[in-house]
Amino acid sequence: MRAYRPEYRLVARLGDRWFIYHASENPRAKIGADMLDIEKKVARITFTLESSARARNQWSSKNVENASPVEKMTRMMLAAPIMKPPAISAGPSRYRYWITLWFKDGTAQGLAYFPDNGWLNPGLQMSEEFRRLVEEQLPPN
């Protein structure tokens, strides 16, 4: 994990297995870049949609590998302001996304995204433009 800041990503060994831990909070963070060390490290993004409007537990996914949208969305995450998680992130939402960042080193990190309130785990307030880009890749209906 030498290529990552230790306040973002750590690795621990338990027996013969290795575990990667990602930062879940940073009380001093003001923007995504204070918590995420992902600039120029994301190779592709997978969007997975769970929509209760269609049918319970119906999922669909799309991979985005083109460098331009991957870099644009990564920059948006890094610039996003930090927000406290909503009281209930999963309850009343009609749909939610699981955004998987596939890193160039072969590892990955999953982030929950709730477009209704703009909350992206680990606590980023994403813009309407981000929501529009996500929904263009994988529409909710």
Stockholm file with secondary structure:
# STOCKHOLM 1.0

chainA/1-141         MRAYRPEYRLVARLGDRWFIYHASENPRAKIGADMLDIEKKVARITFTLESSARARNQWSSKNVENASPVEKMTRMMLAAPIMKPPAISAGPSRYRYWITLWFKDGTAQGLAYFPDNGWLNPGLQMSEEFRRLVEEQLPPN
#=GR chainA/1-141 SS CTTSCTTTEEEEEETTEEEEEECCCCTTCCBGGGTCCCTTTEEEEEEEEEETTTSTTEEEEEEECCHHHHHHHHHHHHHSBBCCCCSCSSSSCSEEEEEEEEETTSCEEEEEEETTTTEETTTEECCHHHHHHHHHHSCCC
#=GC SS_cons         CTTSCTTTEEEEEETTEEEEEECCCCTTCCBGGGTCCCTTTEEEEEEEEEETTTSTTEEEEEEECCHHHHHHHHHHHHHSBBCCCCSCSSSSCSEEEEEEEEETTSCEEEEEEETTTTEETTTEECCHHHHHHHHHHSCCC
//
